[in-house]
Amino acid sequence: MPISSTPPDVITLQGGILVLPDRLITGGILEIGGGKIIALGGPGSGGESTDRELRGTIIDVSGRYVCPGFIDLHVHGGGVHGFDWQQPWSEWEQVARVHAAHGVTSLLATVPLPHDVHLLYEFRREVAGKEMTGSTILGLHLEGPYLSPVRRGCWPQSSLRLPRPDDCRALLQAAGPSLKVITLAPELPGAMECISLLKAAGVVVAMGHTDATYEQAVQAARAGVRRVTHLFNAMRGLHHREPGTAGAAMDLPGVMAEIICDGVHVHPAAMRLALRAKGVDGLNLVTDASPLAGAPDTTLEVPFGQFPVKVVNGACRAPDGSLAGSLLTLEQAVANATRFLEVPLWQAVRMASLNPARSLGIDDCKGSLETGKDADITVLDNDFGVEATFIGGRLVYVDPAAAGRYKPLNPPHHQSQQN
């Protein structure tokens, strides 16, 4: 009879509250090894019994919420660092480190199209999907240049262009599979052909920064649009005789809507209306994080693309006063969702994990706690603060106050988020 052995890298999280896509499991166990979830169990989990012998390095997380790693598909920066084509790739990694400390295990770097397309080739080679000391940068979310001049928000008028199929083909060749999402205004001339072209190449097309009417938005969905960028913000609003882009976003069943759940960008009542229209599976929590998100000192003025931003009355703003990203981090968005949207934690977490994974088509390996999926795990304390973050089974962040609990794993040295 063969003798079973425990692989050397097995870690067992014991006694935590497992946050599954449809419920919480108290007193659960989660076993990870080889970068994957290899077992989970607990009363009513449908997994293995908690009575069996625990294996590997055992970490007691009793009373903590063990969640699938958060996935943020709209991130501009954090901790006074930014995703900026003019900055070295080490600056991009700093942003990833900041967001890992907020429970984000995967994200999309959200940037405008660079002037030099060779930077797209370099991004593919140096950054996309690479193992880092922080969140995995899965690829790019291009927000611009195909935006409406009247709904451009803080993006400079000079940066805008009309979408042309030849330009989109060149973009696809340069960015390749690293281009995951692109936001555009579907009412612009040439946009519908570009939507079809991008969709056929596997890019998730989102409508945003748009003045599209309801009918134009519906036409865009038929052409291949599958997401809406920051619902209610920088788009034609809801009117009872012309529902606009916002109305279409809530009405179209096959379109997932981003929501910035900070209480600044969208009123909580509007968020609840969106939830009732879309359901939990139709909303995706994002941060739209600016370089000042997660920064210890928010009195600073820092660069954000072509202009500086600073905090004014609790919001990140450009020199003209327009909102310029947010100060939100994703664990805050999850906590806010439980209050503003009045949903249980497991639903809030689903909107920050499984829903974005489904939107990108990576829910076979990410987005939920299931055997065989990547061991991307976020551990929250009772106040929904991040205690620890695992990416591919690696412990990449531990709250200094909880370092003793994770000492057997040689937790990474805590460094300031401004570093």
Phi, psi and omega in degrees: 000127183294145178264122180285146178230153179269124176303148188294338185259014183290133175236134177243120173268116190248137168083003182280175175264105182285127180262100180267169183297339185231006181184171172254142177241113181276143179070037183270170172234146177225122183249129180234149180190145181062027179080003184237161168281119184253347175193149170211152182197170181154167181303118178080010183278339186078001179261206183286157178292145176281357181281342184287163182294132179283147186240161173068206177280121186258126179243122180277113180244032181306133179082354178264155177268121178260109188247157166296148179302140180285149181234118183249115184266009180212090184226125177259334183177193179169148176064031184072008175255159182217154169281107187218126182297341180275352184259156177292161181296337177298330176293322178295322179294327177298318177300316180298323178295318180300314185286334173298326178290351177246022172086004182273121180261336177218147179207166171250128174288119186256115189213161169283167176297131180288154177293326181257107184294343178296337176295332177292318176298318181294320177301316179301319185283322191259335193236308193304120175074002183284151176289128182233180176275002178222207180305146174286125175274101185293329184167205187250144163245108180274117177250089186113154020259007189268063185244158180286133177299331183270353178231032187283347182063232182271358182286133183297142178304322184293343183272353187274147177216160174276143179286132177231136181306320180296321178294321180293323177296319178295321177298314180297321180294320183284317185276330181057215183289354179285343176278108184262316184222143172226133176260131178213165177265112189289347181279349182292146176303132179089352187292319185298318178295321179293323178301312180298319181295314181294318179299317180298334179273000178092008178276138175278118182263129179243145172260134182190167187046056192225146174251026183297140171287172177303314183295320178294322178293320177296318177299321179296320177297321177294329179282340177139000177295132182233359179220160173236128182277132184027080181313135180081336182265137177055048176204161175296127187278179183280127172226145187293340176256346176217092188298344175065191180295318181298318178295319178297318180302320181281336184271330186278117186290333184267011183245126178268139184249129169291147173221131177265103191266064180245355182077000177255308182289325184221134177292141181306325179296321178293323176298317181293323175299317179297319179297318179295326180283318188265334189078166182301321184285353181260359180242143180232115176290129174228166178259326192055037190298130174274174175300342180271353177295133179072011180274133179298327181245106181263014175272355183283157167252124185232155178288143176221092184068239186268006184212160176274155176230155175209166180274126177231119180051045174079012179224151178277124186227150175279171180302331179277002178093352181286152176298137181230083186072199184223174172259009188281144167243161194287330176291331174292320178299319178297313179298317179298322181298324179296333180267306185291318182268349178057049180243155175292161184304319185296329177285320177298317179296321179300322180290345179250003184221289184293319181298311176295327177297318178296321181299323179272352182075029180243019182287356173285342182230348182220165170104347180203160178275099179217144178303133179096344179277164178303142179277062173264110192223137175241126178255122180253147175275186184296337179263012180067022171276154183280123176265322181204151177228126175249136175233118184057034180083354178270133175282111185253345178208139171223133173299128182308328181291342181249011186302325181298324180297326185257011183305322178300342181264007184051064185302149180297146179297128180290131178234152179302143180290351177273347184295000000 
